[in-house]
Amino acid sequence: MRVPPLTTCEKEVILEALKSGKRFDFRGLEEFRDVKLVVGSEVGTAICTIGNTKVIAAVSAQIAEPSSMRPHKGVINIDVDLSPLANVSNEHDRLGSKGMELIRLLELIIRDSRCIDVESLCIRAGKEIWKVRVDVRILDEDGSLLDCACLAAITALQHFKRPNVTLEPHHTLIYSEYEKAPVPLNIYHMPICTTIGLLDKGQMVVIDPTEKEAACLDGSIVVACNKRREVCALHQSTNLVLSTKQIERCVKLAMSRAEALTAVVSDVIKQDQRERSAFKRPDGFSVTTPSLILTSGTAAARQINAPRIQHGREPEEKMLYQPSVIVNENPLSVGSVKQEEVDEDALIDEQLSIIQNSVDGVAVSDPQSSGVSKRKKEKEMVDDLLDGICDSEEEEVKTEILGSSEPMEVVPVVEQQKDEEDVTSWRKKKKKV
Amino acid sequence: MAVYLPGDVINEPSSSDSSIIGYGINLRGEKKVVTQPGAFRSDEGKIWLSVHSKRYIPQEGDRVIAIVTSKTGDFFRLDIGTAEYAMISFTNFEGATKRNRPNLKTGDIIYATVFDTTPRTEAELTCVDDEKRARGMGQLNGGYMFKITVGMNGRIWVNAPTTEEIIKIHDVINKSEFIIDEDEIISLVQDSYTRSVSG
C-alpha cells in the first residue's frame, strides 16, 4: 500500500511556519518532544515513545560457536522490522531503503561503537560464546525513528540479564534464574541518537522533526553521542554541504540531549531494579495502553456556538481618534462591548450635557419678565439722557440718531426672547417624552 | 447503541422507514447489508454507520478532498484515500473545454464529488454538478490539509489569514476527536487561542 503524497499546500504552510519559528505541535525550533520509556516485566524488553513514534526492543541470548577469526568474543546481532503496522507503505519482511539505513546505523551505533563488552560474553574460547540478539520492532512512525529505536535498544540492553553459567571440565552448566542470579551485560557507555533537521541549506535547524516536517526539510543530520561527550556516530541523510560550525552546533545540541536521556534511562533501570529486589510484581507494558481510545459514545451531529471573537486589527481611521482600547485584553472575554457602541454613547452623553447646561443657564430667570424689565430700563435710561440733553440743535441731532437707533436695539432683544421661548418649549416637550 | 460487522443485516425498528442510507450500509433487494464495521446511527429518516477507519470506501455522491498524483492522457489520477487511485476527466471542471484545460500540478488538492463507483474500475470524480456549475468544488488554493479519522474520506482542509491561526485550528480539530463534552471543546478553543505557537 502507499501513503498519501505530501500536498503542495501542506508543504507551503509547514515551511512558512518553520521559518517564522512556529511548529504544528506548539514546540520551539530547538525543543524536543517528550520521551516516554517503559521497561517490560520480562528482562531485556523496553518500549520507547517519542511523540507519536513508538518502538519496542527485546534482547535475547543463546549459546553459539564463535567465528574462527574472533574465537574469544561474543556476538551482537541486530534485527529490525518495519511492519505495515507502523506505516502503510512498509512491506512485511522487506526493509527497503529506509529500513536498510536504519539497521546499518543501529549496528554502527550499538555494535561498532563498542559500548558492550563482548569479551565477557565468551564462555569457552573457540567453543562457546553468548550470541546476543536485539530485536527492534517499529510500532509507529512519526519522525526521529532512529532516536527512538536506539533509545529502546539501549534500554533493553541495560535491562537484559543473561543466565549464569559455570564451567566444568567437559561441560557447561547453565543455571535458571531461581538457582543463580542472572548476570547483566557489561555496558561501557550509552550512545544516544539525536535527529536534527536542516532548513535553508543548513542555516536553520529544526530539532526532532515529525514525519511531515521531515518531508518538507532539506535534509537531516543524526548525531550519536554519550554523556562523556564522545561522538559515536555521525550521519547525514542528504548531500548537503555543511560547514564545520554548523556541524559543531548540531553536536553541541546532541550532547545536551544525550546527558538528559542517559539520566532518564538509568532512572528507569534503577527504579525497575528497586521494585524487583522488593519482590514487587513489575507493571510491564500495561501502563502504555493508550487512554485515548475511540470515543464515539454519543457522537451525533451537534451545533456548537463558539463565543464571538473580536479581531485585533481595525481600520486605520478608527485608530486615529481611538488609539488606546482593547489591546491587551483577552479577545474572548465574555460581555465585552463593541468599541463603536462605546464611542457613540459617549458622544451622545456629551452633547446632551452641553444642551442641558445651556438650557439651564437660560432658564434661571423668567425670560418674559426679564425681557420686559430690560426694555423698561432701557427706555428710562434713554429718557434720562433725553432729559439731560436740552437745547442745542447739535444735541438734538444726536438724540434723533439715538432715537433712530432705539428700535434697532429692541429688535434683537425680541429675537432673543423668541429663541428663549423656543428652547423652553423644546425642553418641556422633552420632559414630557 | 448497536455495533454491526460486515455482512450483518440491519433489523432496527428505526431503519424501516428511513429513505436515506448512508456510509457503511448497502441495499441488496430489500435487505440493508452492512459493509463496514461500526456503530449504528439514525437521525430523521437517515441511517448510517459510525466507522473508525483510515481507509475510505467510495460511495456515489460523497464530497471528498483529493490529491493530484499524476496526469495521464485526458485524466488526472487522484488519491482519495481508497485502495486504488481515483480518476477525474479534464472536462469535469467548470468552464473547461478541450482547449482550455485546468492547470493542476502534482500535489495540488481539489474538492470533488464521487459520481461513479462501478466495481472493478477506478472511482470517477467530478467537479461540476448536472448543470455544469462548480458550486464550491474545484481546486483548493493555499491553506493546509490534514487527515483525521472521521466521516467520508477523512480529510479536512483549513485556511486562515495567518499560519498561527491554521496551526491553532488544526490543533483544536485534532484534539476534539477524543472529546464528547461540549463545554470541554469551548475551553479547549479558549486555551488554544491564548496559547503561543512558538514554543
HADDOCK unambig.tbl for C-alpha pairs under 7 A between the chains (distance, minus, plus):
assign (segid A and resid 4 and name CA) (segid B and resid 79 and name CA) 6.63 0.50 0.50
assign (segid A and resid 6 and name CA) (segid B and resid 107 and name CA) 6.50 0.50 0.50
assign (segid A and resid 7 and name CA) (segid B and resid 67 and name CA) 6.80 0.50 0.50
assign (segid A and resid 7 and name CA) (segid B and resid 107 and name CA) 4.22 0.50 0.50
assign (segid A and resid 7 and name CA) (segid B and resid 108 and name CA) 5.90 0.50 0.50
assign (segid A and resid 7 and name CA) (segid B and resid 109 and name CA) 6.94 0.50 0.50
assign (segid A and resid 8 and name CA) (segid B and resid 107 and name CA) 4.95 0.50 0.50
assign (segid A and resid 8 and name CA) (segid B and resid 108 and name CA) 5.68 0.50 0.50
assign (segid A and resid 9 and name CA) (segid B and resid 142 and name CA) 5.47 0.50 0.50
assign (segid A and resid 9 and name CA) (segid B and resid 143 and name CA) 6.02 0.50 0.50
assign (segid A and resid 9 and name CA) (segid B and resid 144 and name CA) 5.55 0.50 0.50
assign (segid A and resid 10 and name CA) (segid B and resid 144 and name CA) 5.06 0.50 0.50
assign (segid A and resid 10 and name CA) (segid B and resid 145 and name CA) 5.99 0.50 0.50
assign (segid A and resid 13 and name CA) (segid B and resid 144 and name CA) 6.39 0.50 0.50
assign (segid A and resid 13 and name CA) (segid B and resid 163 and name CA) 6.71 0.50 0.50
assign (segid A and resid 17 and name CA) (segid B and resid 163 and name CA) 6.11 0.50 0.50
assign (segid A and resid 21 and name CA) (segid B and resid 198 and name CA) 5.84 0.50 0.50
assign (segid A and resid 22 and name CA) (segid B and resid 197 and name CA) 5.79 0.50 0.50
assign (segid A and resid 22 and name CA) (segid B and resid 198 and name CA) 4.51 0.50 0.50
assign (segid A and resid 23 and name CA) (segid B and resid 197 and name CA) 6.92 0.50 0.50
assign (segid A and resid 23 and name CA) (segid B and resid 198 and name CA) 6.68 0.50 0.50
assign (segid A and resid 24 and name CA) (segid B and resid 167 and name CA) 5.47 0.50 0.50
assign (segid A and resid 26 and name CA) (segid B and resid 197 and name CA) 4.85 0.50 0.50
assign (segid A and resid 26 and name CA) (segid B and resid 198 and name CA) 6.00 0.50 0.50
assign (segid A and resid 26 and name CA) (segid B and resid 199 and name CA) 5.47 0.50 0.50
assign (segid A and resid 27 and name CA) (segid B and resid 198 and name CA) 6.12 0.50 0.50
assign (segid A and resid 27 and name CA) (segid B and resid 199 and name CA) 4.20 0.50 0.50
assign (segid A and resid 28 and name CA) (segid B and resid 198 and name CA) 5.22 0.50 0.50
assign (segid A and resid 28 and name CA) (segid B and resid 199 and name CA) 3.86 0.50 0.50
assign (segid A and resid 292 and name CA) (segid B and resid 178 and name CA) 6.62 0.50 0.50
assign (segid A and resid 295 and name CA) (segid B and resid 178 and name CA) 5.81 0.50 0.50
assign (segid A and resid 299 and name CA) (segid B and resid 180 and name CA) 6.97 0.50 0.50
assign (segid A and resid 306 and name CA) (segid B and resid 186 and name CA) 6.65 0.50 0.50
